[in-house]
Amino acid sequence: MEHAHNLYKKDVDFAALALQSRDFAKYLKPNNQLDFTDPAAVRQLTTTLLQQDFHLKVEIPEDRLCPPFYKDVSDAQIRLNYILWLQALIDSTAGGLSEGYDRDREVVGLDIGTGCIGIYPLLGCTTRPGWKFVATDIDPDNLRTSQHNVTLNNLDSRIRIINSDPDGPLFPLEKLGHETLDFTMCNPPFYTSRNELIECAKQKKRPPFSACTGAEVEMVTHGGEVDFVRKMIDESLHLRGRIQWYTSMLGKLSSISVLVETLVKHGNHNFAVTEFEQGSKTKRWALAWSWGDRRPTMDVARGIPSLPKSLFPFPADYTFTLPADTSIDASSVILNKELASLPWYWSWDQHSSAGTGFASENVWSRQARRKMKLAGDKNAVKLKEIPDKVALGVRVYLRLTQGDKPEEQKVQTLVRWAQGTDTVLFESFCGMVKRKMEAR
């Protein structure tokens, strides 16, 4: 459902929406405006837009957190953005280095604390036909109403709602009936106590722009979101690669800094951070980490403009530009000839001027070449298949870019790090490619 990326970028036309939905029209004022302090109006807007834009039927209890689907009202669009970011994260890592892998393949995720609607599994399954979810919650009412919404949309075969033990693990894979998962997602309660919730409300310069109908179980947890995600990190230390990506949304930018430092302390350097901003009134952040070696693309992994550079994951892209008199065809020949001569797996697509390479060790350095020469080139054989143990996986692109003058174009080389854990190895490879291309 590609159109999901473009939803709600413009204000919703309430008058047009009222013509399509009698239920929504009941709440529209004569000036075609909506009273966002009215919980009933907010719930109806949410249910109407979910029906119109996603063909989802939902029933929202009056005493539970309602994610209104409207720009600048609350974080419902941000919830959709979370799903879309997750899809980009999975696409850029689970598919390996293939540009056209099947996005409709089966992917199984866990939604921790699914709430009263089951909004994440519903959106995930609607926007990706191959996705399935296991959703947990500790609140009996949330379990009942979210299950009702799943059944209402005929998604029982793709979404399972399971009761979670508040004192048990957050990732009870055995109980869930899964040996592995592709991802987990979570929107943990922001506040450490009811008092903190009240104090934060008092500090706001103006009343909330839209009605908040959240129950305390959905907004408060011991230690707040930082302690909650720290527990996730602790559990991930034991599960490791059984879950490819552990993720969580966060309500405070300060939490990102604390949690990234926690990950690095535990030796994790494969993580991603991003910011979800909807209009000027709502902003959230998200953190993902993996104990595997698949590296997400830069746009997915480094999406918080205000974050200090020291808290970003290592850059997965390395680019350099060749002189203006260089043609892309000539550059393609040089690049492919050089990389095809190495004893690794290399595949080149002349049409797209892009290649994919996998190496089990450093085979390009002067030391590695001398070693192979002394061995009589017995090891200098190009691999026909991707090695079982990959030390470095890259995709190398050549593309035209604007030069210094309006009529001038230059050839840019992009090396994208897609697999591996050794930053020094990646930098070594990038340096070799740059030297070879510039020495043409």
N, C-alpha and C positions, 0 to 999 in steps of 0.2 A: 504494500500500500504506500507507494511513493508520495502520494499527495499529502500524507501525514506530516511531511517536513514543512509544508507550506501553510498548514492550518493555523489560524489565529494570529497570523502576522499582521493582519489588519483588524480593525475593530469589527465586532459582530454587528450586523445590521439587525437590530432588534425588531424593527417594523416588518422586515421580510421574514424573520424567524417566526413572528406572531402569526403571519399568514399561513405558515406551514404547520403550526402547532396551536391548537385551541387551548391546550393545557397551559402553554407558556403565555399565550395572549391574555389570560386571566390576570397575570401579574404585571402586565405592562401598563405604565401610567400614560395619561393622555399625551404627554410630550415624548412618547416613545422611549422613555427611560425606565430603568429598573431600580427598585429599592434594595440595594445590596446589604442593608442592615437587617433585612427580613430573611430569616433562615429558610422559610418556605420558598421564597422567590429564588434564592441561591440554589436550593435543591432542584427546583424545577428547571432552571437554566442548565444545570449539569445534566440532568436526565434527557432534556431535549437535544442538547448538542451531542451527547453520546449516541443518541438514536439517529440523529441526522448525519453525523460525520463518520460514525463507526458502525452503524446498524446494531448497536448494543442496547438491550433493554435492561435497565437497572432500577432497583427499588432501594431508596436510601432512608434508613431509620432517622427519626428526628433527633435522637440523643447521641449521634455518632458523628465523627469528623467527615465533613463533606468537602471533596475537592472540586470547587466550582471551575468549570471549563470556560474561562473567559480572560482575555488579556487584562493585566493589571488588577485583577480581583484577588487571586490567591495563587496557590502553587499547582493547580491542576495541569496547566499547560507544561509546567516544569516537570510534572510526573510523566507526561508524554515525552518530553525532552530526555528524561532519564532512560526511558525505554529505547528511544532512538539512538542515544549515546551507547547504550549496551549493545544494540545491534551493530553499530559501527565498530565497537571494541571486539566483538565476536568475529565480525567479517574480516577485520584486519589481522586477526591472529589465528582463529580456528581454521581458516581456509588455507593456511600455509602461504606460499608465495604466488599462488595462482590468481590471476586477475579475474577469471570468470568462474569461480567455483559456485556451486549451487547454494544460493542463499535460502532456498526453500528446504534444505536438508533438515533432518530432525535435530533440534537443540532442546535440551532439558535444563530448566532453571528452577531455583528455589526462591520464593518470596517469603521473607521472614517478617511476620506481623502484617498479614495481608489486609487487616482492617475489615470494616463492615461491608464494603463493596466488592473487594477482590479486584481493585482497579488495575493493578499492574498485570496480573495474569490475563485479564480481559483484553487490555490494550495490546499486550504482547502477542496473544494468540490471534487477534484481529489483524494486526499489521504484519505478522509473519506466519504463513500457513503451516510451516514445519515446526513451530515452537510448541513446547509443552511445559507445564508448570506443576510443581508441588508447592502449595501455599500453606503456611502455618500461622497459628494465632493462639494466644493463651486465654482469650476472652470468649466464653460460650456464645454470647449474643453475636459477636463478630463472625464466629464460625458458622452459625446458623444462617445469618443474612448473606454472607458471601457465598455460601453453598447454594442458597436460593438463587442468587444472581447467575451463578455458573450454570445451573440447571435451566434457568430462564432463557439462556442463550445457547442451549444445546452443546455445551462445551465440557460435559462430564468426562468424555473420553480423553480430553487434553489437559484438564485442570483437576487436580485432587486437593481437597481441603482437609488438613490434618491438624488435630489438636496438639499443641506443643506444651511440654512441661516447663513451667516458669523457672524451675530449678535445674532443668536438664540442659543438655547441649543445644546450641543454636543450629548446628548442622548434624542432626541425628540421622545419618545416611542409612543405617541399618533399619531404623523405624520407617524411614521414607521408602525403603525398598529399592535404593539405588546404590550401586557400587561407586559410581562417579557422577559428577554433574558438570555441565558446561559453565554455569555461573550461579552466583547467588546475588540477591538484591535485597535492600532493606531501607526503610525510611524510619529510623529509630526515633523515639520520643526525644525532643530537644532538651527538656528541662530536668534538673536534678531533683526538684521538689515542687510542690504546689506553691510554696512561698516564692520560689524563684519565678515561676510562671506569673504570679500576681505582680511581683516587683517589675518584671520586664514590661508588663502591660501598663503599669503606672508611668514608666519612663518614656513611653511613646508620646510624641509631640501632638498626635491627634488620635481620635478613636479609630479602631480598625476599619479599613475601607469596606470590608465585607464581613458578613456574619461568620463567627467561628462557633461551630457546634460540637467541637471535639470533647470526648469523654477523657477523664484524667488518665485512664489506662493507655490512651493513645498519645498523650502529650508529656507524661512524666515517667521517669525511670531513675532508679538509684544510680547516682554518678553521672547522669545525663548521657548525651550521645557519645562523648569521648570514652567513658568507661564501657559503654555498650559495644562500640567498635573495637576497643582494646580486647574485649572478650572474644570477639570474632577473630582478631589477629592471633590470640593465644590458641584458639581451637585450630586455626589454619596451620599453625606450626606442627601439629600432629597429623592433620589430614594431607597437607602438602598438595601434591598434584592430583589428588582424587577429585578436586574441584579446580577447574582451569582458572576461573576469575572470581575472586571475592570482591563484592562491591557494596557500597553504602552511600546513601544521600546524607548530607549534613546541613544543619541549619545555621552554623556559625563558621565563618572563615577561619577563625582562630583554631578551630578543631582540626582543620587540615594540617596546619603546622605541627601540632602535637602528635598527630597520628602518623604523619610521614616520618618524623623523627623516631617514632616507635618502630616503624617498619625497618628503617635503616639500621637501628640498633640491633634488630634481629637478623641483619644481613640480607634484607630484601632490597633489591635495586631495580626490580621490574614492576613498576607501578604506574598508575595514570591518575591525573587530577583534572577536574573540569569545573566549569561554572555554568549554572543555568540561570539566565536572567530573562524575566518576562516584564517588559515595560519598565517602569521606574519604581514600582512598589513591592516587587517580590524578587528575591534572589536566593538561590540555594547553591550548594557545592556538592561534588561527589568525589569519592576516592575508590580506586580499584587496585588490587594487587594480585600477583600470580607468582607461584613458586616454580612455574615452568619457564621455558626459554623463548617463547614466542613474543616478539616485541610489537606493541601497537604502533600505529602511525603517529606522527607528531601532532596532527590536529586532534587526535583522540586523547593523547597522553599529556599534553601540555596546554590545557585549555583555561587557565586562570591568569589573565593579564597582570593582575596585581600581586601575584605570588612572587616572593624573592627567588631569584634564579637558583639559589642553593637548595631549594626545596623541589625543584623540578627533576623528573627522571632524566637520565642521560639522553642527549639528543640522538634520535634514531635516523636522522637525515644528515648527509654531508654533501654539500654542493660546491662546485667551482665552475667558473666560466672560462671558455677558451677564447683565444684572440679572434678579432672580427673577421679575419681572412680565412677562417676555418669553416668548411662545409660540414653539414650533418652526415652526408654520405661518406665523406672521407674519414670523419671521426668514428663512424660506425665500423668501418673496415679495421681501423687501428685498434679500437677497443675490443672487438670480437676476436681479432687475431691474437692479441695479447692474452686475453682471459681464456681463450680456447686452448692455448698452449700449456696451461697449468694442469697438473694431475688432480683434478677435482671434478665435480659434476657441474657442467655449464651448458645452458640452453639459451640460444639467441634467436630473437624474432626480428628479422630485418624490417618487416613491415612497420612495426611499432618502435623500432630502434630501442629495444629494451631486452635485457637478459637476466637470467636467474642463475645463481650459483650456490653450491653447497660444498663445504669442506669439513673434513673431520679433524684437520689440524692446519697450522700455518704452512702453506705450500708455495708462498710467493716471496718470502723474504730471501735476502742473499744467503743467509745461513741455511735456510731450507733447501735452496737450489744447490749449494755446495754439498750438502748432505746427500742429496739425490745423485749428484754427479759422482761422488765417491762410491756410492752404492751401484754404480754402473747403470743408472737410470732405471733400475728394476722397479722402483716405486713410482716412476714418472709416467704413469698410465692414466689417461683420462677415464673418469668413472662414467659408466653407462647408466647407473642408477644412483639415487640419493643415498648417501651412507646412512647406516643405522644410527650411528652416533655423529651428530652434527655439532661442530664447534662454532661454525659461522654460516649463516644463511643470509644472502643479500639479493636485492634486485637493483640493477643498474639501468638508469634511463639516460637517454640523450634527447634534448628538446631545444627548440629555438626560443630565445628570449630577446627582449628589446635591448638594443645597444645604446651607446651614449648619444647617438644622433637619431632623429626620428625615422630615417630611412634605413638605419643600420640594425642588423640582427646578429646575435651571437649564439654559439652553441653552449648550452649549459649541461653539465654532467651532474646527475643526482645519484648518490649511492644510498639506498634505503636499507637499514639494518632490520631484518625481519626475524632472525633466529640466532640465539646464542646468549651467553652471559658475560663474556669477556670483553670489556670495553677497549682494552689495549689491543686485542686482536682485531676488532673492528677498525680502530684508528689506524693500525698498521696497514690493513687492506686499503683503506681510503687513501692513505699516503702513497701507496704503491700505484694505485690507479691514477692519481693526480700527476705523479712523476712521469709515468708512461705517456699519458695524454699530452702533457706539456712539452715532452721531448720529441714529439712527432717530427 
